[in-house]
Amino acid sequence: MAGGVVHFEIPADDEGRARGFYSSAFGWEVSSVPEMSYAMIKTTPTDATGMPSVPGSINGGMFHREGDLTSPVLTVDVDDIDAALEKINSLGGSTVSPRQEIGSMGWAAYFRDTEGNVVGLWQNAPREGGAGAAADDIGA
């Protein structure tokens, strides 16, 4: 659903320490994705396709803290990242990182809002057969 929060990200100085903390504190499963220098965080049960099975819940990710990405990030689903960034910039926000492809899942970008917060954007890649992908694919 465009406009919904579909993912979160937590930056960490010591990723091993952060993985241990969140796993112990909340029982989250943290799985490294070395080819992306990233870790997926599973906060809630998932169905057979890897999607959250609890309505309204999301999963997330963790990465090494650097550059503009220094605090937790919420990610919002959009139909068109480029159009969303254009609108955000016209409203006084700014692009932190333009659209970048994330495997075959879709595209991500980051922007800074008018209050200085960095927020993520997500656009799903179309699924084979033309059907749209579920927005929470990145939260698997």
C-alpha positions as a Markdown table, in Angstrom:
| # | Residue | x | y | z |
|---|---|---|---|---|
| 1 | Met | 0.0 | 0.0 | 0.0 |
| 2 | Ala | 1.6 | 3.2 | -1.1 |
| 3 | Gly | 2.2 | 5.6 | 1.8 |
| 4 | Gly | 2.5 | 2.9 | 4.4 |
| 5 | Val | 5.5 | 2.2 | 6.6 |
| 6 | Val | 6.8 | -1.1 | 5.4 |
| 7 | His | 10.3 | -1.5 | 6.8 |
| 8 | Phe | 12.7 | -0.1 | 9.4 |
| 9 | Glu | 16.5 | 0.0 | 9.6 |
| 10 | Ile | 18.8 | 0.3 | 12.6 |
| 11 | Pro | 22.4 | 1.5 | 12.1 |
| 12 | Ala | 25.1 | 0.1 | 14.4 |
| 13 | Asp | 28.7 | 0.9 | 15.2 |
| 14 | Asp | 29.3 | -2.7 | 16.3 |
| 15 | Glu | 27.0 | -4.9 | 14.3 |
| 16 | Gly | 27.7 | -8.1 | 16.2 |
| 17 | Arg | 27.0 | -6.4 | 19.5 |
| 18 | Ala | 23.7 | -4.9 | 18.1 |
| 19 | Arg | 22.6 | -8.3 | 16.7 |
| 20 | Gly | 23.2 | -9.8 | 20.1 |
| 21 | Phe | 21.3 | -7.0 | 21.9 |
| 22 | Tyr | 18.2 | -7.1 | 19.7 |
| 23 | Ser | 18.1 | -10.9 | 19.6 |
| 24 | Ser | 18.4 | -11.1 | 23.4 |
| 25 | Ala | 16.1 | -8.2 | 24.2 |
| 26 | Phe | 13.2 | -9.0 | 21.8 |
| 27 | Gly | 13.9 | -12.5 | 20.4 |
| 28 | Trp | 14.4 | -11.0 | 16.9 |
| 29 | Glu | 16.1 | -13.2 | 14.3 |
| 30 | Val | 19.0 | -11.4 | 12.7 |
| 31 | Ser | 20.4 | -12.9 | 9.5 |
| 32 | Ser | 23.5 | -11.5 | 7.7 |
| 33 | Val | 23.4 | -10.7 | 4.0 |
| 34 | Pro | 27.1 | -10.3 | 3.4 |
| 35 | Glu | 26.9 | -9.5 | -0.3 |
| 36 | Met | 24.8 | -6.4 | 0.7 |
| 37 | Ser | 26.8 | -5.5 | 3.9 |
| 38 | Tyr | 23.4 | -5.8 | 5.6 |
| 39 | Ala | 21.4 | -7.9 | 8.0 |
| 40 | Met | 17.7 | -8.7 | 7.8 |
| 41 | Ile | 15.8 | -8.5 | 11.0 |
| 42 | Lys | 12.8 | -10.8 | 11.5 |
| 43 | Thr | 10.6 | -9.3 | 14.3 |
| 44 | Thr | 7.4 | -11.2 | 13.7 |
| 45 | Pro | 6.3 | -14.6 | 12.4 |
| 46 | Thr | 6.2 | -15.0 | 8.6 |
| 47 | Asp | 4.1 | -17.1 | 6.2 |
| 48 | Ala | 5.4 | -19.6 | 3.7 |
| 49 | Thr | 6.4 | -16.8 | 1.3 |
| 50 | Gly | 8.4 | -15.0 | 4.0 |
| 51 | Met | 5.9 | -12.2 | 4.5 |
| 52 | Pro | 4.8 | -11.1 | 8.0 |
| 53 | Ser | 1.8 | -13.2 | 9.1 |
| 54 | Val | 0.7 | -10.8 | 11.8 |
| 55 | Pro | -1.4 | -8.0 | 10.3 |
| 56 | Gly | 0.2 | -4.6 | 10.6 |
| 57 | Ser | 3.7 | -5.9 | 11.6 |
| 58 | Ile | 6.9 | -5.3 | 9.7 |
| 59 | Asn | 10.4 | -6.6 | 9.6 |
| 60 | Gly | 13.6 | -4.6 | 9.1 |
| 61 | Gly | 17.3 | -4.5 | 8.6 |
| 62 | Met | 20.6 | -3.4 | 10.2 |
| 63 | Phe | 23.7 | -1.9 | 8.6 |
| 64 | His | 26.9 | -0.2 | 9.7 |
| 65 | Arg | 26.4 | 3.4 | 10.8 |
| 66 | Glu | 28.0 | 5.8 | 8.4 |
| 67 | Gly | 27.4 | 9.0 | 6.4 |
| 68 | Asp | 23.9 | 10.4 | 6.6 |
| 69 | Leu | 22.5 | 7.2 | 8.0 |
| 70 | Thr | 23.2 | 7.6 | 11.7 |
| 71 | Ser | 19.8 | 7.0 | 13.4 |
| 72 | Pro | 17.0 | 4.5 | 12.9 |
| 73 | Val | 15.2 | 4.9 | 9.6 |
| 74 | Leu | 11.5 | 4.2 | 8.7 |
| 75 | Thr | 10.8 | 3.2 | 5.1 |
| 76 | Val | 7.7 | 4.3 | 3.3 |
| 77 | Asp | 6.2 | 2.4 | 0.3 |
| 78 | Val | 5.7 | 4.5 | -2.8 |
| 79 | Asp | 4.5 | 3.7 | -6.4 |
| 80 | Asp | 7.3 | 5.7 | -8.0 |
| 81 | Ile | 10.5 | 6.7 | -6.1 |
| 82 | Asp | 11.6 | 9.3 | -8.6 |
| 83 | Ala | 8.2 | 11.1 | -8.5 |
| 84 | Ala | 8.2 | 10.9 | -4.7 |
| 85 | Leu | 11.7 | 12.4 | -4.5 |
| 86 | Glu | 10.6 | 15.2 | -6.9 |
| 87 | Lys | 7.6 | 16.0 | -4.7 |
| 88 | Ile | 9.7 | 15.8 | -1.5 |
| 89 | Asn | 12.2 | 18.2 | -2.9 |
| 90 | Ser | 9.5 | 20.6 | -4.0 |
| 91 | Leu | 8.1 | 20.6 | -0.4 |
| 92 | Gly | 11.5 | 21.5 | 1.1 |
| 93 | Gly | 13.0 | 18.1 | 1.7 |
| 94 | Ser | 16.1 | 16.9 | 0.0 |
| 95 | Thr | 17.5 | 13.7 | -1.5 |
| 96 | Val | 20.1 | 11.9 | 0.6 |
| 97 | Ser | 20.5 | 8.9 | -1.7 |
| 98 | Pro | 18.7 | 8.5 | -5.1 |
| 99 | Arg | 16.9 | 5.4 | -6.3 |
| 100 | Gln | 19.1 | 2.3 | -6.1 |
| 101 | Glu | 18.2 | -1.2 | -7.2 |
| 102 | Ile | 18.0 | -3.8 | -4.4 |
| 103 | Gly | 18.5 | -7.2 | -6.1 |
| 104 | Ser | 15.3 | -8.2 | -7.9 |
| 105 | Met | 13.0 | -7.0 | -5.1 |
| 106 | Gly | 12.8 | -3.3 | -6.0 |
| 107 | Trp | 14.4 | 0.1 | -5.4 |
| 108 | Ala | 15.2 | 2.1 | -2.3 |
| 109 | Ala | 16.1 | 5.7 | -1.7 |
| 110 | Tyr | 16.6 | 8.0 | 1.3 |
| 111 | Phe | 15.5 | 11.6 | 1.8 |
| 112 | Arg | 15.8 | 14.2 | 4.5 |
| 113 | Asp | 12.6 | 15.8 | 5.6 |
| 114 | Thr | 12.1 | 19.5 | 6.6 |
| 115 | Glu | 13.0 | 18.6 | 10.2 |
| 116 | Gly | 16.3 | 17.0 | 9.3 |
| 117 | Asn | 15.2 | 13.4 | 9.7 |
| 118 | Val | 16.4 | 10.8 | 7.2 |
| 119 | Val | 13.5 | 8.6 | 5.9 |
| 120 | Gly | 13.6 | 5.7 | 3.4 |
| 121 | Leu | 11.5 | 5.1 | 0.4 |
| 122 | Trp | 10.7 | 1.7 | -1.2 |
| 123 | Gln | 9.3 | 0.9 | -4.6 |
| 124 | Asn | 8.5 | -2.8 | -5.4 |
| 125 | Ala | 9.7 | -4.3 | -8.7 |
| 126 | Pro | 6.9 | -5.9 | -10.6 |
| 127 | Arg | 6.4 | -9.6 | -10.0 |
| 128 | Glu | 6.7 | -11.9 | -12.9 |
| 129 | Gly | 3.4 | -12.1 | -14.7 |
| 130 | Gly | 2.8 | -8.4 | -14.2 |
| 131 | Ala | 1.2 | -8.6 | -10.8 |
| 132 | Gly | 2.5 | -6.0 | -8.3 |
| 133 | Ala | 4.7 | -7.3 | -5.4 |
| 134 | Ala | 3.6 | -7.0 | -1.8 |
| 135 | Ala | 5.0 | -3.8 | -0.2 |
| 136 | Asp | 6.4 | -5.7 | 2.7 |
| 137 | Asp | 8.7 | -7.9 | 0.6 |
| 138 | Ile | 11.6 | -6.0 | 2.0 |
| 139 | Gly | 10.6 | -6.9 | 5.5 |
| 140 | Ala | 10.8 | -10.6 | 4.9 |
